Amino acid sequence: MGGFQTLKLHKEFQYVYNKGKTQHSLSVVLFFLPQQGIHKVGFTATKKLGNAVKRNRAKRRMRALFREHSDSLKDGTYIFVAKTGLFERSYEEFQHDFQKVLTRAKSFT
């Protein structure tokens, strides 16, 4: 994952949800907490998206795009949350949304 560790504990997610900056698009929400020397990432998909197959597919798509951009991101903790619009968007539109939230969060180096 480009030198990033994954978030696993509920309290880690809650900390970033409460302290981090939020950016929205039609298909993804980004919670970003800038921290020096820390490289962590988490991916979530709620039950609103559908069954486990759909939720896992959404997380796979987000992970794939994150791998493409991980080398050019600043230090910090990132949490990507899939929205219901993710499945209605093509790969190119989803890629544009993904880049848009990262750019708005000023997370590129």
Secondary structure by P-SEA (a helix, b strand, c coil): cccbbbbccaaaaaaaaacbbbbbcccbbbbbbbbccbbbbbbbbccccccaaaaaaaaaaaaaaaaaccccccbbbbbbbbccccccccaaaaaaaaaaaaaaacccc
